[in-house]
């Protein structure tokens, strides 16, 4: 992994407001952590407590990240955190979530049929999709047997760690 690739990963964490990213390639392991969530300021009347200068040192820009993007990074998590789902899946449904950040693909190539469609019956271990991360194609498999009842992302859509991919109606 070269310096340019590492800078691109830092930029990705910054742009997306990610909590962190971990990459392992050929025995080389790299972990990039975003800003740690801060406790909300305590309200006293109309005055808010301001964090001490010690906590400001936690938000120094990483090498290769400009101070401007570092400021955006510290402000981004509050705005980028997705709202919790309005309703949990019905009882008997299992939600498959993304184990990595990447691009969601329903088939192995643009000319192929999707791995699964809504209504398909799947067994545990069946390939459901591919998530491309850093030019590596990662097959995501069903971790439960049942019928596909929903496919959340669109083909080619960027996805985040923990994002819902599929709902499976359990047998």
ABEGO torsion letter per residue (X at the ends): XBAAAAAAAAAAAAAAGBAEBBBBBGGBBBBBBBBBBBBBBBBBEABBBBBBAAAAAAABBBBGBBAAAAAAAAAAAAAABBBBBABBBBBGBBBBBBABBEBBBABABAABBBABBBGBBBBBGBBABBBBBGGBBBBBBBABBEBBABBABBBGBBBBBGBBABBBBBX
